[in-house]
Amino acid sequence: MLEIKITRKDKSIPLPEYQHGEEDAGLDLFSAEAETLHSGEYKLIKTGISLAIPPGYAGFVYPRSGLALKHGVTVLNADGVIDPGYRGEIGVILINHGSSAFEIQQGDRIAQLIIQQVARVRWQEVKDLKETARGDGGFGHTGK
């Protein structure tokens, strides 16, 4: 299991946590502040935590499906990327696509955090790429 150092500005805000133990991929992130998101509005919501993600890994911030389904609230820049060198407070940009205002209370679950290993690449520039069955077909080229 990967161990990551974390700091909290406010001890009353829970640490990111798995709701269903080993069955979950994402850790819930909690709001460190109360905010109102009006319909069509987006705001940076602070979580009150900072992480020391090790090199070779990154944090990815994803929406919570329940907020999206029930309220039309989602992460605006999904997937938000937390680089391993970043040590500032984690913030989540939420947007309200719903028709009414959405109230966020301090301690509410607002997003999910998934820590993943990431590969580093080195480019090898070539004249041509090997052909494949798909080729350059994209953006719906196979039909509905």
Backbone as CSV, one residue per row, in Angstrom:
resi,resn,N_x,N_y,N_z,CA_x,CA_y,CA_z,C_x,C_y,C_z
1,MET,0.849,-1.177,0.000,0.000,0.000,0.000,0.894,1.240,0.000
2,LEU,0.542,2.211,-0.821,1.280,3.463,-0.934,0.949,4.360,0.258
3,GLU,1.972,4.907,0.879,1.772,5.830,1.991,2.093,7.242,1.514
4,ILE,1.167,8.191,1.762,1.324,9.573,1.311,1.200,10.496,2.520
5,LYS,2.128,11.416,2.637,2.082,12.402,3.711,0.992,13.430,3.393
6,ILE,0.270,13.861,4.457,-0.841,14.790,4.298,-0.851,15.753,5.477
7,THR,-1.238,17.000,5.218,-1.452,17.965,6.290,-2.881,18.487,6.173
8,ARG,-3.440,18.881,7.342,-4.790,19.454,7.392,-4.725,20.825,8.033
9,LYS,-5.434,21.780,7.449,-5.537,23.110,8.054,-6.521,23.095,9.216
10,ASP,-7.522,22.225,9.128,-8.590,22.176,10.115,-8.838,20.715,10.461
11,LYS,-8.576,20.344,11.709,-8.708,18.942,12.136,-10.159,18.456,12.145
12,SER,-11.130,19.364,12.028,-12.534,18.932,12.003,-12.933,18.389,10.626
13,ILE,-12.137,18.693,9.598,-12.410,18.167,8.260,-11.792,16.776,8.175
14,PRO,-12.578,15.759,7.788,-12.021,14.409,7.704,-10.913,14.306,6.653
15,LEU,-9.988,13.402,6.893,-9.014,13.068,5.864,-9.756,12.400,4.708
16,PRO,-9.221,12.490,3.483,-9.855,11.749,2.377,-10.022,10.285,2.778
17,GLU,-11.165,9.710,2.443,-11.414,8.332,2.881,-12.183,7.532,1.848
18,TYR,-11.943,6.218,1.893,-12.707,5.269,1.093,-13.995,4.979,1.843
19,GLN,-15.128,5.074,1.171,-16.410,4.800,1.817,-16.666,3.307,1.986
20,HIS,-16.102,2.486,1.079,-16.363,1.046,1.103,-15.073,0.236,1.140
21,GLY,-14.097,0.706,1.883,-12.853,-0.043,2.057,-12.169,-0.359,0.745
22,GLU,-11.786,-1.606,0.591,-11.024,-2.044,-0.578,-11.863,-2.141,-1.850
23,GLU,-13.160,-1.916,-1.753,-14.025,-1.974,-2.925,-14.002,-0.677,-3.728
24,ASP,-13.502,0.410,-3.143,-13.500,1.722,-3.804,-12.149,2.029,-4.436
25,ALA,-12.184,2.711,-5.570,-10.969,3.219,-6.205,-10.678,4.638,-5.733
26,GLY,-11.746,5.415,-5.475,-11.591,6.818,-5.134,-11.797,7.099,-3.661
27,LEU,-11.012,8.054,-3.167,-11.145,8.566,-1.805,-11.997,9.826,-1.863
28,ASP,-12.973,9.939,-0.992,-13.801,11.137,-0.972,-13.000,12.324,-0.457
29,LEU,-13.163,13.466,-1.142,-12.603,14.732,-0.698,-13.722,15.548,-0.073
30,PHE,-13.405,16.265,0.994,-14.404,17.013,1.760,-14.191,18.521,1.627
31,SER,-15.263,19.254,1.662,-15.185,20.711,1.602,-14.710,21.261,2.940
32,ALA,-13.801,22.227,2.882,-13.331,22.898,4.090,-14.099,24.188,4.341
33,GLU,-15.089,24.475,3.497,-15.820,25.736,3.613,-17.272,25.558,3.172
34,ALA,-18.097,26.468,3.618,-19.496,26.497,3.175,-19.588,27.463,1.998
35,GLU,-20.307,27.059,0.980,-20.463,27.872,-0.236,-21.828,27.601,-0.843
36,THR,-22.304,28.537,-1.634,-23.499,28.345,-2.443,-23.087,28.438,-3.900
37,LEU,-23.481,27.431,-4.681,-23.248,27.442,-6.125,-24.592,27.679,-6.801
38,HIS,-24.742,28.837,-7.401,-25.978,29.128,-8.124,-25.958,28.426,-9.480
39,SER,-27.103,28.250,-10.081,-27.208,27.593,-11.381,-26.271,28.268,-12.384
40,GLY,-25.438,27.457,-13.042,-24.495,27.965,-14.037,-23.198,28.508,-13.459
41,GLU,-23.087,28.560,-12.150,-21.913,29.144,-11.496,-20.866,28.072,-11.182
42,TYR,-19.605,28.486,-11.207,-18.530,27.597,-10.773,-17.631,28.328,-9.791
43,LYS,-17.067,27.566,-8.849,-16.200,28.127,-7.816,-15.137,27.109,-7.436
44,LEU,-14.015,27.649,-6.956,-12.974,26.816,-6.373,-13.350,26.549,-4.922
45,ILE,-13.501,25.280,-4.583,-13.859,24.884,-3.225,-12.619,24.278,-2.576
46,LYS,-12.206,24.838,-1.471,-11.009,24.377,-0.777,-11.307,23.130,0.047
47,THR,-10.299,22.253,0.128,-10.451,21.018,0.899,-9.715,21.057,2.230
48,GLY,-8.846,22.042,2.423,-8.122,22.146,3.685,-6.971,21.174,3.843
49,ILE,-6.625,20.463,2.769,-5.523,19.491,2.858,-4.448,19.789,1.822
50,SER,-3.246,19.368,2.131,-2.116,19.393,1.206,-1.480,18.018,1.237
51,LEU,-0.979,17.580,0.084,-0.419,16.230,-0.058,1.025,16.276,-0.526
52,ALA,1.763,15.226,-0.232,3.105,15.034,-0.773,3.068,13.746,-1.600
53,ILE,2.519,13.852,-2.797,2.426,12.691,-3.689,3.834,12.381,-4.192
54,PRO,4.266,11.135,-4.109,5.643,10.816,-4.504,5.837,10.851,-6.022
55,PRO,7.068,11.098,-6.462,7.377,11.045,-7.894,6.938,9.708,-8.486
56,GLY,6.473,9.750,-9.724,5.983,8.543,-10.383,4.489,8.320,-10.187
57,TYR,3.866,9.190,-9.396,2.431,9.107,-9.131,1.818,10.485,-9.356
58,ALA,0.504,10.530,-9.480,-0.235,11.786,-9.547,-1.606,11.552,-8.930
59,GLY,-2.229,12.629,-8.489,-3.590,12.564,-7.986,-4.534,13.065,-9.067
60,PHE,-5.667,12.404,-9.211,-6.666,12.793,-10.200,-7.986,13.034,-9.474
61,VAL,-8.552,14.218,-9.675,-9.789,14.605,-9.010,-10.950,14.358,-9.976
62,TYR,-11.887,13.542,-9.530,-13.045,13.152,-10.333,-14.336,13.608,-9.655
63,PRO,-15.412,13.767,-10.434,-16.711,14.113,-9.844,-17.268,12.958,-9.008
64,ARG,-18.204,13.282,-8.141,-18.982,12.275,-7.427,-20.264,12.072,-8.226
65,SER,-20.561,10.838,-8.561,-21.710,10.555,-9.419,-23.032,10.974,-8.788
66,GLY,-23.160,10.852,-7.475,-24.399,11.245,-6.800,-24.674,12.733,-6.915
67,LEU,-23.630,13.568,-6.800,-23.818,15.016,-6.951,-24.235,15.355,-8.375
68,ALA,-23.638,14.664,-9.336,-23.978,14.922,-10.739,-25.420,14.504,-11.033
69,LEU,-25.803,13.317,-10.605,-27.141,12.805,-10.894,-28.236,13.575,-10.160
70,LYS,-28.047,13.824,-8.880,-29.096,14.426,-8.062,-29.164,15.947,-8.154
71,HIS,-28.003,16.596,-8.439,-27.977,18.056,-8.365,-27.381,18.737,-9.596
72,GLY,-26.809,17.965,-10.526,-26.168,18.567,-11.690,-24.846,19.235,-11.360
73,VAL,-24.243,18.863,-10.233,-22.974,19.455,-9.786,-21.844,18.500,-10.116
74,THR,-20.803,19.031,-10.763,-19.690,18.193,-11.186,-18.380,18.973,-11.093
75,VAL,-17.280,18.283,-11.333,-15.956,18.915,-11.346,-15.748,19.528,-12.723
76,LEU,-15.512,20.835,-12.769,-15.414,21.544,-14.039,-14.232,21.077,-14.880
77,ASN,-13.093,20.885,-14.292,-11.899,20.506,-15.053,-11.575,19.021,-14.906
78,ALA,-12.618,18.185,-14.795,-12.376,16.747,-14.628,-11.635,16.218,-15.846
79,ASP,-10.650,15.498,-15.659,-10.005,15.103,-14.430,-8.996,16.168,-14.023
80,GLY,-9.119,16.648,-12.806,-8.135,17.581,-12.280,-6.880,16.815,-11.907
81,VAL,-5.726,17.333,-12.250,-4.461,16.642,-12.007,-3.703,17.326,-10.879
82,ILE,-3.261,16.529,-9.900,-2.393,17.012,-8.833,-1.016,16.416,-9.080
83,ASP,-0.082,17.256,-9.474,1.275,16.803,-9.762,2.022,16.463,-8.482
84,PRO,3.003,15.564,-8.582,3.726,15.165,-7.383,4.530,16.292,-6.729
85,GLY,4.883,17.324,-7.469,5.642,18.424,-6.889,4.792,19.482,-6.214
86,TYR,3.461,19.423,-6.357,2.578,20.442,-5.793,2.383,20.201,-4.302
87,ARG,2.557,21.241,-3.507,2.409,21.122,-2.055,1.372,22.083,-1.478
88,GLY,0.636,22.774,-2.334,-0.375,23.703,-1.854,-1.664,22.993,-1.471
89,GLU,-2.616,23.788,-0.996,-3.918,23.243,-0.620,-4.648,22.733,-1.853
90,ILE,-5.278,21.583,-1.725,-6.045,20.994,-2.819,-7.379,21.742,-2.916
91,GLY,-7.683,22.182,-4.121,-8.958,22.823,-4.386,-9.679,22.067,-5.492
92,VAL,-10.984,22.128,-5.468,-11.813,21.448,-6.457,-12.703,22.499,-7.117
93,ILE,-12.641,22.590,-8.447,-13.496,23.531,-9.160,-14.819,22.828,-9.453
94,LEU,-15.863,23.242,-8.741,-17.192,22.660,-8.952,-18.030,23.606,-9.795
95,ILE,-18.880,23.025,-10.638,-19.831,23.795,-11.441,-21.224,23.220,-11.227
96,ASN,-22.186,24.113,-11.172,-23.578,23.717,-10.982,-24.300,23.804,-12.322
97,HIS,-24.550,22.650,-12.932,-25.324,22.579,-14.171,-26.817,22.418,-13.875
98,GLY,-27.162,22.329,-12.610,-28.562,22.160,-12.217,-29.347,23.456,-12.364
99,SER,-30.647,23.360,-12.134,-31.526,24.520,-12.317,-31.714,25.339,-11.044
100,SER,-31.253,24.847,-9.904,-31.401,25.603,-8.657,-30.064,25.671,-7.924
101,ALA,-29.985,26.569,-6.965,-28.758,26.751,-6.188,-28.435,25.471,-5.409
102,PHE,-27.143,25.227,-5.225,-26.682,24.056,-4.480,-25.852,24.534,-3.296
103,GLU,-26.251,24.099,-2.114,-25.569,24.497,-0.880,-24.499,23.465,-0.520
104,ILE,-23.284,23.943,-0.299,-22.174,23.104,0.157,-21.890,23.489,1.594
105,GLN,-21.877,22.511,2.468,-21.550,22.741,3.870,-20.130,22.261,4.147
106,GLN,-19.494,22.869,5.123,-18.177,22.396,5.528,-18.292,20.935,5.937
107,GLY,-17.406,20.096,5.398,-17.424,18.663,5.696,-18.186,17.830,4.684
108,ASP,-18.849,18.462,3.707,-19.557,17.710,2.662,-18.563,17.030,1.729
109,ARG,-18.934,15.862,1.251,-18.124,15.171,0.235,-18.380,15.853,-1.106
110,ILE,-17.304,16.321,-1.762,-17.483,17.118,-2.975,-16.857,16.507,-4.226
111,ALA,-15.938,15.573,-4.067,-15.245,14.986,-5.225,-14.550,13.714,-4.769
112,GLN,-13.937,13.034,-5.736,-13.152,11.836,-5.445,-11.710,12.057,-5.873
113,LEU,-10.796,11.483,-5.118,-9.374,11.536,-5.438,-8.889,10.126,-5.719
114,ILE,-8.262,9.952,-6.872,-7.648,8.669,-7.208,-6.159,8.909,-7.413
115,ILE,-5.348,8.151,-6.710,-3.895,8.228,-6.856,-3.493,7.129,-7.831
116,GLN,-2.775,7.522,-8.894,-2.366,6.551,-9.908,-0.889,6.703,-10.229
117,GLN,-0.298,5.588,-10.572,1.065,5.611,-11.064,1.038,6.156,-12.490
118,VAL,1.987,7.002,-12.824,2.040,7.583,-14.161,3.403,7.313,-14.791
119,ALA,3.375,6.999,-16.074,4.603,6.710,-16.809,5.212,8.004,-17.332
120,ARG,6.505,8.081,-17.310,7.233,9.182,-17.941,7.569,8.737,-19.358
121,VAL,7.558,9.652,-20.295,7.828,9.280,-21.684,9.035,10.042,-22.222
122,ARG,9.641,9.444,-23.210,10.691,10.082,-23.997,10.256,9.898,-25.436
123,TRP,10.203,10.977,-26.203,9.735,10.916,-27.583,10.798,10.320,-28.494
124,GLN,10.337,9.492,-29.420,11.181,8.961,-30.482,10.531,9.390,-31.793
125,GLU,11.044,10.462,-32.369,10.458,10.986,-33.596,10.852,10.102,-34.771
126,VAL,9.844,9.701,-35.569,10.060,8.841,-36.736,9.373,9.480,-37.941
127,LYS,9.708,8.997,-39.127,9.118,9.536,-40.359,7.654,9.123,-40.497
128,ASP,7.342,7.865,-40.220,5.982,7.337,-40.347,5.677,6.421,-39.173
129,LEU,4.366,6.258,-38.899,3.904,5.333,-37.879,3.388,4.064,-38.536
130,LYS,3.521,2.948,-37.843,3.030,1.668,-38.342,1.521,1.734,-38.529
131,GLU,1.015,1.211,-39.646,-0.422,1.195,-39.926,-1.133,0.217,-38.998
132,THR,-2.397,0.546,-38.679,-3.253,-0.333,-37.887,-4.596,-0.471,-38.594
133,ALA,-5.432,-1.401,-38.131,-6.759,-1.574,-38.727,-7.596,-0.304,-38.567
134,ARG,-7.462,0.380,-37.465,-8.235,1.599,-37.228,-7.681,2.779,-38.021
135,GLY,-6.388,2.826,-38.155,-5.775,3.934,-38.881,-6.049,5.266,-38.228
136,ASP,-6.473,6.250,-39.018,-6.738,7.568,-38.463,-8.224,7.809,-38.210
137,GLY,-9.024,6.716,-38.228,-10.458,6.849,-37.956,-10.715,7.230,-36.515
138,GLY,-11.538,8.230,-36.297,-11.867,8.681,-34.951,-13.145,9.473,-34.951
139,PHE,-13.555,9.947,-33.793,-14.731,10.790,-33.642,-15.964,10.195,-34.316
140,GLY,-16.315,8.981,-33.936,-17.546,8.365,-34.419,-17.461,7.686,-35.776
141,HIS,-16.269,7.357,-36.208,-16.110,6.791,-37.541,-16.725,5.404,-37.699
142,THR,-17.078,4.735,-36.584,-17.677,3.402,-36.685,-19.201,3.445,-36.655
143,GLY,-19.793,4.625,-36.668,-21.261,4.739,-36.654,-21.775,5.170,-35.309
144,LYS,-23.070,4.839,-35.022,-23.703,5.257,-33.768,-23.044,4.627,-32.624
